[in-house]
Amino acid sequence: MFFKKIALPAYILVIITLAVFPFSQAGLKSVNTIYVVSFRLDHIIHLLVFAPFYSLVALSFPPKIFLQNIVIAVVVIFTSLAAEYVQFYLPYRTFNPADLLANLGGAILGWLFWYLVKPFIH
């Protein structure tokens, strides 16, 4: 119940806020210039932000049949792509294909993580 009523809506609100917040105007542009190994820090952040998404949706709306798993995966993938695509239309943000791939990578990692831990949850 916690996930359906609080965690998932709060998480979606965080994603929307991160997608539309004018970071460059707030002086937070430095994450684009910091590298961890050979990856930009902002790409790692994108990946980590979307990693728990599948698990939160699956905990909120437990899939009972295979088709429901597919629907959840499509919703998570669409949301991860839309979060970056919306920036194309915001004058103070920029669309970045690498961020789009990092979002998608996070969604896929989250899906894989769910199937690794799912047997231990139920």
Protein Blocks (a to p, Z undefined) as FASTA:
>chain_A
ZZmmmmmmmmmmmmmmmmmpcfklnopammmmpcehjacfklmmmmmmmmmmmmmmmmmm
ccfbfklmmmmmmmmmmmmmmmmmmmmmpmkbccdfklmmmmmmmmmmmmmmmmmmmmmm
ZZ
